């Protein structure tokens, strides 16, 4: 694994974090939609429910990318590179 692949793995990891944040935002929108529906404001509830579904859908690419970047061969290669850097710096 070269450095370019290592940094692309880090960027993919940051994108996983972003996708999880967006999916949590979807859960918040879903809760707001539930409260709007309970209070009788159906139009606003439908709007928030639509936003919730769109944002919760971001969990799917987050899980796929997370599974992709945590392959045992990649994890072992990253540990090897980090160990080599520590030895070089000492």
N, CA, C and O atoms as a GROMACS GRO file, in nm:
protein
  360
    1UNK      N    1   0.086  -0.118   0.000
    1UNK     CA    2   0.000   0.000   0.000
    1UNK      C    3   0.090   0.123   0.000
    1UNK      O    4   0.178   0.138   0.086
    2UNK      N    5   0.068   0.210  -0.097
    2UNK     CA    6   0.149   0.332  -0.103
    2UNK      C    7   0.078   0.445  -0.028
    2UNK      O    8  -0.034   0.429   0.021
    3UNK      N    9   0.146   0.558  -0.022
    3UNK     CA   10   0.092   0.671   0.055
    3UNK      C   11  -0.037   0.726  -0.005
    3UNK      O   12  -0.125   0.770   0.068
    4UNK      N   13  -0.047   0.725  -0.137
    4UNK     CA   14  -0.169   0.776  -0.202
    4UNK      C   15  -0.290   0.692  -0.158
    4UNK      O   16  -0.397   0.747  -0.128
    5UNK      N   17  -0.272   0.561  -0.156
    5UNK     CA   18  -0.382   0.474  -0.113
    5UNK      C   19  -0.413   0.493   0.035
    5UNK      O   20  -0.528   0.485   0.077
    6UNK      N   21  -0.309   0.518   0.113
    6UNK     CA   22  -0.328   0.542   0.256
    6UNK      C   23  -0.412   0.668   0.279
    6UNK      O   24  -0.504   0.668   0.360
    7UNK      N   25  -0.378   0.775   0.208
    7UNK     CA   26  -0.453   0.900   0.224
    7UNK      C   27  -0.594   0.889   0.166
    7UNK      O   28  -0.687   0.950   0.219
    8UNK      N   29  -0.611   0.812   0.059
    8UNK     CA   30  -0.747   0.793   0.007
    8UNK      C   31  -0.831   0.715   0.107
    8UNK      O   32  -0.951   0.739   0.119
    9UNK      N   33  -0.768   0.622   0.181
    9UNK     CA   34  -0.842   0.549   0.285
    9UNK      C   35  -0.883   0.644   0.397
    9UNK      O   36  -0.993   0.632   0.451
   10UNK      N   37  -0.796   0.739   0.432
   10UNK     CA   38  -0.831   0.837   0.534
   10UNK      C   39  -0.945   0.927   0.489
   10UNK      O   40  -1.035   0.958   0.568
   11UNK      N   41  -0.941   0.969   0.363
   11UNK     CA   42  -1.049   1.054   0.311
   11UNK      C   43  -1.180   0.977   0.307
   11UNK      O   44  -1.286   1.033   0.337
   12UNK      N   45  -1.175   0.849   0.268
   12UNK     CA   46  -1.296   0.768   0.271
   12UNK      C   47  -1.349   0.753   0.414
   12UNK      O   48  -1.470   0.750   0.436
   13UNK      N   49  -1.259   0.743   0.511
   13UNK     CA   50  -1.302   0.736   0.651
   13UNK      C   51  -1.372   0.862   0.695
   13UNK      O   52  -1.470   0.857   0.769
   14UNK      N   53  -1.321   0.977   0.650
   14UNK     CA   54  -1.388   1.104   0.683
   14UNK      C   55  -1.524   1.113   0.616
   14UNK      O   56  -1.618   1.169   0.672
   15UNK      N   57  -1.536   1.058   0.495
   15UNK     CA   58  -1.666   1.060   0.428
   15UNK      C   59  -1.766   0.972   0.502
   15UNK      O   60  -1.885   1.002   0.506
   16UNK      N   61  -1.718   0.861   0.560
   16UNK     CA   62  -1.807   0.775   0.640
   16UNK      C   63  -1.862   0.853   0.759
   16UNK      O   64  -1.980   0.843   0.792
   17UNK      N   65  -1.776   0.929   0.823
   17UNK     CA   66  -1.821   1.011   0.936
   17UNK      C   67  -1.925   1.112   0.891
   17UNK      O   68  -2.025   1.132   0.959
   18UNK      N   69  -1.902   1.176   0.777
   18UNK     CA   70  -1.999   1.272   0.722
   18UNK      C   71  -2.132   1.207   0.690
   18UNK      O   72  -2.238   1.265   0.717
   19UNK      N   73  -2.128   1.086   0.632
   19UNK     CA   74  -2.252   1.016   0.600
   19UNK      C   75  -2.329   0.979   0.727
   19UNK      O   76  -2.452   0.989   0.730
   20UNK      N   77  -2.258   0.938   0.831
   20UNK     CA   78  -2.327   0.905   0.956
   20UNK      C   79  -2.388   1.030   1.020
   20UNK      O   80  -2.496   1.023   1.078
   21UNK      N   81  -2.320   1.142   1.009
   21UNK     CA   82  -2.377   1.268   1.061
   21UNK      C   83  -2.504   1.303   0.985
   21UNK      O   84  -2.602   1.346   1.046
   22UNK      N   85  -2.502   1.287   0.853
   22UNK     CA   86  -2.623   1.316   0.775
   22UNK      C   87  -2.737   1.220   0.809
   22UNK      O   88  -2.853   1.261   0.811
   23UNK      N   89  -2.706   1.094   0.836
   23UNK     CA   90  -2.812   1.001   0.871
   23UNK      C   91  -2.870   1.033   1.009
   23UNK      O   92  -2.990   1.014   1.031
   24UNK      N   93  -2.787   1.079   1.101
   24UNK     CA   94  -2.839   1.121   1.232
   24UNK      C   95  -2.926   1.245   1.217
   24UNK      O   96  -3.026   1.261   1.287
   25UNK      N   97  -2.888   1.333   1.125
   25UNK     CA   98  -2.972   1.449   1.096
   25UNK      C   99  -3.108   1.403   1.042
   25UNK      O  100  -3.210   1.465   1.072
   26UNK      N  101  -3.109   1.296   0.965
   26UNK     CA  102  -3.235   1.239   0.917
   26UNK      C  103  -3.321   1.188   1.030
   26UNK      O  104  -3.443   1.203   1.027
   27UNK      N  105  -3.259   1.127   1.131
   27UNK     CA  106  -3.336   1.081   1.247
   27UNK      C  107  -3.395   1.199   1.323
   27UNK      O  108  -3.506   1.190   1.376
   28UNK      N  109  -3.321   1.308   1.329
   28UNK     CA  110  -3.373   1.429   1.394
   28UNK      C  111  -3.492   1.484   1.317
   28UNK      O  112  -3.593   1.522   1.375
   29UNK      N  113  -3.479   1.487   1.182
   29UNK     CA  114  -3.592   1.531   1.101
   29UNK      C  115  -3.713   1.440   1.118
   29UNK      O  116  -3.827   1.487   1.119
   30UNK      N  117  -3.689   1.310   1.133
   30UNK     CA  118  -3.799   1.216   1.156
   30UNK      C  119  -3.870   1.242   1.287
   30UNK      O  120  -3.992   1.235   1.295
   31UNK      N  121  -3.793   1.274   1.391
   31UNK     CA  122  -3.852   1.306   1.522
   31UNK      C  123  -3.934   1.434   1.514
   31UNK      O  124  -4.042   1.443   1.570
   32UNK      N  125  -3.880   1.533   1.443
   32UNK     CA  126  -3.954   1.659   1.426
   32UNK      C  127  -4.082   1.634   1.347
   32UNK      O  128  -4.186   1.693   1.377
   33UNK      N  129  -4.074   1.547   1.245
   33UNK     CA  130  -4.195   1.514   1.167
   33UNK      C  131  -4.299   1.446   1.254
   33UNK      O  132  -4.419   1.471   1.239
   34UNK      N  133  -4.255   1.360   1.343
   34UNK     CA  134  -4.348   1.293   1.433
   34UNK      C  135  -4.417   1.393   1.526
   34UNK      O  136  -4.538   1.386   1.548
   35UNK      N  137  -4.339   1.487   1.579
   35UNK     CA  138  -4.399   1.590   1.665
   35UNK      C  139  -4.495   1.680   1.586
   35UNK      O  140  -4.599   1.721   1.638
   36UNK      N  141  -4.459   1.712   1.461
   36UNK     CA  142  -4.548   1.794   1.378
   36UNK      C  143  -4.677   1.720   1.348
   36UNK      O  144  -4.785   1.780   1.348
   37UNK      N  145  -4.667   1.591   1.321
   37UNK     CA  146  -4.787   1.513   1.292
   37UNK      C  147  -4.875   1.502   1.416
   37UNK      O  148  -4.998   1.507   1.406
   38UNK      N  149  -4.812   1.486   1.533
   38UNK     CA  150  -4.888   1.474   1.657
   38UNK      C  151  -4.958   1.605   1.692
   38UNK      O  152  -5.065   1.604   1.754
   39UNK      N  153  -4.899   1.717   1.651
   39UNK     CA  154  -4.961   1.846   1.681
   39UNK      C  155  -5.064   1.888   1.576
   39UNK      O  156  -5.128   1.992   1.592
   40UNK      N  157  -5.081   1.809   1.470
   40UNK     CA  158  -5.184   1.837   1.372
   40UNK      C  159  -5.137   1.913   1.249
   40UNK      O  160  -5.218   1.946   1.164
   41UNK      N  161  -5.010   1.941   1.238
   41UNK     CA  162  -4.957   2.013   1.123
   41UNK      C  163  -4.906   1.911   1.020
   41UNK      O  164  -4.786   1.882   1.014
   42UNK      N  165  -4.999   1.858   0.940
   42UNK     CA  166  -4.967   1.748   0.850
   42UNK      C  167  -4.876   1.791   0.735
   42UNK      O  168  -4.790   1.714   0.692
   43UNK      N  169  -4.893   1.912   0.685
   43UNK     CA  170  -4.812   1.958   0.572
   43UNK      C  171  -4.664   1.968   0.610
   43UNK      O  172  -4.577   1.925   0.534
   44UNK      N  173  -4.638   2.022   0.726
   44UNK     CA  174  -4.500   2.033   0.773
   44UNK      C  175  -4.444   1.895   0.810
   44UNK      O  176  -4.325   1.870   0.793
   45UNK      N  177  -4.530   1.808   0.859
   45UNK     CA  178  -4.487   1.672   0.893
   45UNK      C  179  -4.445   1.596   0.768
   45UNK      O  180  -4.347   1.522   0.771
   46UNK      N  181  -4.518   1.612   0.659
   46UNK     CA  182  -4.482   1.544   0.534
   46UNK      C  183  -4.350   1.597   0.481
   46UNK      O  184  -4.267   1.520   0.432
   47UNK      N  185  -4.330   1.727   0.490
   47UNK     CA  186  -4.205   1.788   0.445
   47UNK      C  187  -4.086   1.736   0.526
   47UNK      O  188  -3.982   1.701   0.469
   48UNK      N  189  -4.101   1.732   0.657
   48UNK     CA  190  -3.993   1.682   0.742
   48UNK      C  191  -3.971   1.532   0.725
   48UNK      O  192  -3.858   1.485   0.734
   49UNK      N  193  -4.077   1.458   0.701
   49UNK     CA  194  -4.064   1.313   0.678
   49UNK      C  195  -3.988   1.288   0.548
   49UNK      O  196  -3.907   1.195   0.540
   50UNK      N  197  -4.014   1.369   0.447
   50UNK     CA  198  -3.942   1.357   0.320
   50UNK      C  199  -3.792   1.384   0.342
   50UNK      O  200  -3.708   1.311   0.290
   51UNK      N  201  -3.761   1.488   0.417
   51UNK     CA  202  -3.620   1.517   0.448
   51UNK      C  203  -3.557   1.404   0.530
   51UNK      O  204  -3.440   1.370   0.510
   52UNK      N  205  -3.635   1.346   0.621
   52UNK     CA  206  -3.582   1.237   0.703
   52UNK      C  207  -3.545   1.116   0.618
   52UNK      O  208  -3.439   1.057   0.637
   53UNK      N  209  -3.632   1.081   0.526
   53UNK     CA  210  -3.603   0.965   0.441
   53UNK      C  211  -3.480   0.990   0.354
   53UNK      O  212  -3.396   0.902   0.337
   54UNK      N  213  -3.470   1.110   0.300
   54UNK     CA  214  -3.355   1.142   0.217
   54UNK      C  215  -3.225   1.137   0.296
   54UNK      O  216  -3.123   1.090   0.244
   55UNK      N  217  -3.226   1.184   0.419
   55UNK     CA  218  -3.104   1.186   0.498
   55UNK      C  219  -3.072   1.049   0.559
   55UNK      O  220  -2.954   1.014   0.573
   56UNK      N  221  -3.172   0.972   0.595
   56UNK     CA  222  -3.146   0.840   0.651
   56UNK      C  223  -3.088   0.748   0.543
   56UNK      O  224  -3.017   0.652   0.576
   57UNK      N  225  -3.116   0.775   0.417
   57UNK     CA  226  -3.061   0.694   0.308
   57UNK      C  227  -2.908   0.703   0.301
   57UNK      O  228  -2.845   0.618   0.237
   58UNK      N  229  -2.848   0.803   0.364
   58UNK     CA  230  -2.702   0.815   0.364
   58UNK      C  231  -2.634   0.707   0.449
   58UNK      O  232  -2.512   0.694   0.444
   59UNK      N  233  -2.710   0.630   0.526
   59UNK     CA  234  -2.650   0.524   0.605
   59UNK      C  235  -2.601   0.411   0.515
   59UNK      O  236  -2.506   0.341   0.550
   60UNK      N  237  -2.664   0.393   0.400
   60UNK     CA  238  -2.626   0.283   0.309
   60UNK      C  239  -2.486   0.302   0.253
   60UNK      O  240  -2.405   0.210   0.265
   61UNK      N  241  -2.452   0.417   0.192
   61UNK     CA  242  -2.313   0.430   0.145
   61UNK      C  243  -2.212   0.433   0.260
   61UNK      O  244  -2.097   0.391   0.241
   62UNK      N  245  -2.251   0.481   0.376
   62UNK     CA  246  -2.158   0.481   0.490
   62UNK      C  247  -2.123   0.339   0.530
   62UNK      O  248  -2.006   0.310   0.558
   63UNK      N  249  -2.220   0.250   0.533
   63UNK     CA  250  -2.192   0.112   0.570
   63UNK      C  251  -2.109   0.042   0.462
   63UNK      O  252  -2.021  -0.038   0.494
   64UNK      N  253  -2.137   0.070   0.336
   64UNK     CA  254  -2.062   0.008   0.227
   64UNK      C  255  -1.917   0.055   0.228
   64UNK      O  256  -1.826  -0.028   0.219
   65UNK      N  257  -1.895   0.185   0.240
   65UNK     CA  258  -1.759   0.237   0.242
   65UNK      C  259  -1.685   0.190   0.367
   65UNK      O  260  -1.567   0.156   0.360
   66UNK      N  261  -1.754   0.188   0.480
   66UNK     CA  262  -1.693   0.140   0.603
   66UNK      C  263  -1.649  -0.005   0.593
   66UNK      O  264  -1.543  -0.042   0.643
   67UNK      N  265  -1.730  -0.087   0.528
   67UNK     CA  266  -1.692  -0.227   0.507
   67UNK      C  267  -1.573  -0.236   0.411
   67UNK      O  268  -1.486  -0.321   0.429
   68UNK      N  269  -1.570  -0.151   0.310
   68UNK     CA  270  -1.464  -0.153   0.210
   68UNK      C  271  -1.329  -0.113   0.268
   68UNK      O  272  -1.228  -0.176   0.237
   69UNK      N  273  -1.325  -0.010   0.352
   69UNK     CA  274  -1.196   0.038   0.403
   69UNK      C  275  -1.146  -0.040   0.523
   69UNK      O  276  -1.031  -0.021   0.565
   70UNK      N  277  -1.227  -0.129   0.579
   70UNK     CA  278  -1.182  -0.208   0.694
   70UNK      C  279  -1.148  -0.352   0.656
   70UNK      O  280  -1.161  -0.443   0.737
   71UNK      N  281  -1.105  -0.372   0.532
   71UNK     CA  282  -1.061  -0.505   0.492
   71UNK      C  283  -0.933  -0.539   0.569
   71UNK      O  284  -0.849  -0.451   0.591
   72UNK      N  285  -0.916  -0.664   0.609
   72UNK     CA  286  -0.798  -0.701   0.688
   72UNK      C  287  -0.665  -0.670   0.618
   72UNK      O  288  -0.567  -0.634   0.684
   73UNK      N  289  -0.661  -0.684   0.487
   73UNK     CA  290  -0.535  -0.655   0.417
   73UNK      C  291  -0.500  -0.507   0.425
   73UNK      O  292  -0.383  -0.472   0.439
   74UNK      N  293  -0.601  -0.421   0.416
   74UNK     CA  294  -0.575  -0.276   0.426
   74UNK      C  295  -0.534  -0.238   0.567
   74UNK      O  296  -0.443  -0.157   0.585
   75UNK      N  297  -0.600  -0.294   0.665
   75UNK     CA  298  -0.567  -0.261   0.804
   75UNK      C  299  -0.424  -0.305   0.836
   75UNK      O  300  -0.350  -0.233   0.902
   76UNK      N  301  -0.386  -0.424   0.790
   76UNK     CA  302  -0.250  -0.472   0.813
   76UNK      C  303  -0.148  -0.384   0.740
   76UNK      O  304  -0.041  -0.355   0.795
   77UNK      N  305  -0.179  -0.341   0.618
   77UNK     CA  306  -0.087  -0.254   0.544
   77UNK      C  307  -0.071  -0.119   0.611
   77UNK      O  308   0.039  -0.064   0.614
   78UNK      N  309  -0.179  -0.064   0.663
   78UNK     CA  310  -0.172   0.065   0.732
   78UNK      C  311  -0.088   0.052   0.859
   78UNK      O  312  -0.004   0.138   0.887
   79UNK      N  313  -0.108  -0.055   0.935
   79UNK     CA  314  -0.027  -0.077   1.054
   79UNK      C  315   0.121  -0.091   1.018
   79UNK      O  316   0.207  -0.042   1.091
   80UNK      N  317   0.150  -0.157   0.908
   80UNK     CA  318   0.288  -0.174   0.863
   80UNK      C  319   0.351  -0.040   0.828
   80UNK      O  320   0.466  -0.014   0.864
   81UNK      N  321   0.277   0.045   0.757
   81UNK     CA  322   0.329   0.176   0.718
   81UNK      C  323   0.351   0.263   0.843
   81UNK      O  324   0.454   0.330   0.854
   82UNK      N  325   0.256   0.262   0.935
   82UNK     CA  326   0.271   0.341   1.058
   82UNK      C  327   0.389   0.293   1.141
   82UNK      O  328   0.462   0.374   1.199
   83UNK      N  329   0.409   0.162   1.146
   83UNK     CA  330   0.522   0.108   1.221
   83UNK      C  331   0.654   0.147   1.154
   83UNK      O  332   0.750   0.180   1.223
   84UNK      N  333   0.657   0.144   1.021
   84UNK     CA  334   0.779   0.184   0.949
   84UNK      C  335   0.809   0.332   0.971
   84UNK      O  336   0.925   0.369   0.983
   85UNK      N  337   0.708   0.416   0.976
   85UNK     CA  338   0.729   0.559   1.002
   85UNK      C  339   0.782   0.583   1.142
   85UNK      O  340   0.869   0.668   1.162
   86UNK      N  341   0.731   0.508   1.240
   86UNK     CA  342   0.777   0.524   1.378
   86UNK      C  343   0.924   0.484   1.390
   86UNK      O  344   1.001   0.549   1.462
   87UNK      N  345   0.963   0.378   1.323
   87UNK     CA  346   1.102   0.335   1.327
   87UNK      C  347   1.191   0.436   1.259
   87UNK      O  348   1.301   0.464   1.305
   88UNK      N  349   1.144   0.491   1.146
   88UNK     CA  350   1.224   0.590   1.071
   88UNK      C  351   1.243   0.717   1.151
   88UNK      O  352   1.350   0.778   1.143
   89UNK      N  353   1.143   0.759   1.229
   89UNK     CA  354   1.152   0.882   1.306
   89UNK      C  355   1.239   0.866   1.431
   89UNK      O  356   1.294   0.964   1.481
   90UNK      N  357   1.251   0.745   1.480
   90UNK     CA  358   1.329   0.722   1.604
   90UNK      C  359   1.476   0.725   1.581
   90UNK      O  360   1.553   0.707   1.676
   0.00000   0.00000   0.00000
